[in-house]
Amino acid sequence: MANEKNPQNQINIELPEEVAEGIYSNLAIISHSNAEFVIDFIRLVPNVPKAKVKSRIILTPQHAKRLLRALADNVKKFEAQHGAIEEIEQTPPFPMNFNTPKAEA
């Protein structure tokens, strides 16, 4: 976050075009050790038995806690502006079935 009173506290962040496009993920798996948290972002595709990890983020426990607070704050702001985010009662069993016909070549 930039501090207008003290320009020495500013960070110049570059966002390359290929990163700016983002990666779609519909599943995240979080694991941890005593030194780090690992978040694997996965894309499940209908009728494909093998899902791929599309991105992996490794965080220190301190950064993981900051991320948790930042996400909670952003969800709160989002819901204040757009209404409550409805949660599904139970996560569907794996693999997810999108009710689409199986592809045939």
C-alpha positions in Angstrom: 0.0 0.0 0.0 1.4 3.4 -1.0 2.0 6.0 1.7 1.5 9.5 0.1 3.3 11.2 3.0 6.4 9.1 2.7 7.2 8.1 -0.9 10.0 5.8 0.4 7.3 3.4 1.6 5.9 3.0 -2.0 6.3 -0.3 -3.8 6.3 -0.4 -7.6 4.5 -3.6 -8.7 4.7 -4.8 -12.2 1.9 -7.0 -13.5 2.9 -8.9 -16.7 0.2 -9.4 -19.3 0.2 -13.2 -19.0 -0.2 -13.0 -15.3 -2.9 -10.3 -15.5 -5.1 -12.7 -17.5 -5.4 -14.9 -14.4 -5.9 -18.6 -13.9 -9.3 -20.0 -13.3 -9.6 -22.4 -10.4 -12.7 -24.1 -8.9 -10.9 -26.0 -6.2 -8.1 -25.1 -3.7 -6.3 -27.5 -1.5 -4.4 -26.1 1.4 -1.7 -27.9 3.3 1.0 -26.8 5.8 4.1 -27.7 7.6 5.7 -26.0 10.6 7.3 -23.4 8.3 4.9 -22.8 5.4 1.4 -23.0 4.0 1.0 -24.4 0.5 -2.2 -23.5 -1.5 -2.7 -25.5 -4.7 -5.3 -24.0 -7.1 -6.9 -26.7 -9.2 -9.2 -26.7 -12.2 -11.7 -29.5 -12.3 -13.1 -30.1 -15.8 -16.4 -32.0 -16.5 -16.1 -35.7 -17.3 -12.3 -35.6 -17.0 -11.0 -37.9 -14.2 -7.7 -36.1 -13.8 -7.6 -32.6 -12.5 -4.5 -30.3 -12.8 -2.9 -28.0 -10.4 -2.8 -24.7 -12.3 -0.9 -22.7 -9.7 0.8 -23.2 -6.4 1.4 -20.5 -3.8 3.7 -21.0 -0.9 3.4 -18.6 2.1 4.9 -18.2 5.5 2.5 -18.7 8.4 2.5 -15.0 9.0 1.6 -14.2 5.4 -1.1 -16.9 5.4 -2.7 -15.2 8.4 -2.5 -11.8 6.6 -4.1 -13.4 3.5 -6.9 -14.8 5.7 -7.7 -11.4 7.2 -7.5 -9.7 3.8 -9.9 -12.2 2.2 -12.3 -11.9 5.1 -12.2 -8.1 4.8 -12.8 -8.2 1.0 -15.7 -10.7 1.3 -17.3 -8.4 3.9 -16.9 -5.4 1.6 -18.2 -7.4 -1.4 -21.3 -8.6 0.5 -22.0 -5.1 1.7 -22.0 -3.9 -1.9 -23.6 -6.9 -3.7 -25.5 -8.9 -1.0 -24.7 -12.1 0.7 -22.7 -14.8 -1.1 -24.8 -18.0 -1.0 -22.9 -21.1 0.1 -23.7 -24.5 -1.1 -24.7 -26.7 1.8 -22.2 -29.5 1.0 -19.3 -29.6 -1.4 -20.1 -32.0 -4.3 -18.2 -35.4 -4.2 -15.3 -35.8 -6.5 -15.2 -35.8 -9.4 -17.6 -32.9 -10.0 -20.3 -33.7 -12.5 -21.4 -30.7 -14.6 -24.2 -32.7 -16.2 -22.6 -32.5 -19.6 -22.3 -35.3 -22.1 -19.0 -37.0 -22.4 -16.9 -35.7 -25.3 -16.4 -38.1 -28.2 -13.9 -37.8 -31.0 
